[in-house]
C-alpha cells in the first residue's frame, strides 16, 4: 500500500515541477518545446489561457490515440492534462510579474532553468508509471501504426506541432531547437538519479518489513 503513495507522490510532484519548467521556458521568451509553442500560439491567436489550451489539445490527443488504437480514452491521461493545464496557469500567473528577463543573457538563464526543471519533472512523473503524457502516448501510437522507430515518430510529431505553432504565431525560437536536441539528455540523466533514489526507498521499506 505504501508503494501506491510513493507512486502518487512521484506523479503529482513530477507534474508540479514539470509545469514550473514549462512556465519558465514560456517566460524566458527564447522559444518553448514544440507542444508548448502551439499552446502559446493558440493563446495569442484565439484567447483563453495557455493552461486551458493544454487541456484542450491534450484531450484531443487522447481521443486521437484512443480512436487510432480502437480502445477507450485513458481517463488517467485526461486527469494528467487537467492537472498540467492548471499547473501551467498557476505558475505563469504567479511568476509573470516576478520573472521578467529583459536581456538575452537573463532570458538564456530563465530558459535553461526551465528546460532542466521540465526534464526533472518528466523524469519524476515517469517513475510514477501511472498514465503517460498524451504527447508521449501519441509517439507510441505513431510508432505502432507506421513501424517507424520512437525517435522518428517523436520527431515527426514535433515537426507537425512546430508547423501549427508557426501558423498560430506560437513561441517558436532557438529555444525550441535546443529543447528538441538536448532535453532528452537531461531526462535520461535525471531518470537514472530518480531510479537510484527509488531503489533506496524500496530498500528502506524492505528493511522495515524485516524488522
Secondary structure as the mmCIF struct_conf table of DSSP 4:
data_model
#
loop_
_struct_conf.conf_type_id
_struct_conf.id
_struct_conf.beg_label_comp_id
_struct_conf.beg_label_asym_id
_struct_conf.beg_label_seq_id
_struct_conf.end_label_comp_id
_struct_conf.end_label_asym_id
_struct_conf.end_label_seq_id
HELX_RH_AL_P HELX_RH_AL_P1 UNK A 2 UNK A 28
BEND BEND1 UNK A 30 UNK A 30
HELX_RH_AL_P HELX_RH_AL_P2 UNK A 34 UNK A 45
TURN_TY1_P TURN_TY1_P1 UNK A 46 UNK A 46
BEND BEND2 UNK A 48 UNK A 48
HELX_RH_AL_P HELX_RH_AL_P3 UNK A 50 UNK A 69
TURN_TY1_P TURN_TY1_P2 UNK A 70 UNK A 70
BEND BEND3 UNK A 71 UNK A 71
HELX_RH_AL_P HELX_RH_AL_P4 UNK A 75 UNK A 95
TURN_TY1_P TURN_TY1_P3 UNK A 96 UNK A 98
BEND BEND4 UNK A 103 UNK A 103
HELX_RH_AL_P HELX_RH_AL_P5 UNK A 104 UNK A 128
BEND BEND5 UNK A 130 UNK A 130
HELX_RH_AL_P HELX_RH_AL_P6 UNK A 134 UNK A 146
HELX_RH_AL_P HELX_RH_AL_P7 UNK A 150 UNK A 167
TURN_TY1_P TURN_TY1_P4 UNK A 168 UNK A 169
BEND BEND6 UNK A 173 UNK A 173
HELX_RH_AL_P HELX_RH_AL_P8 UNK A 174 UNK A 210
#
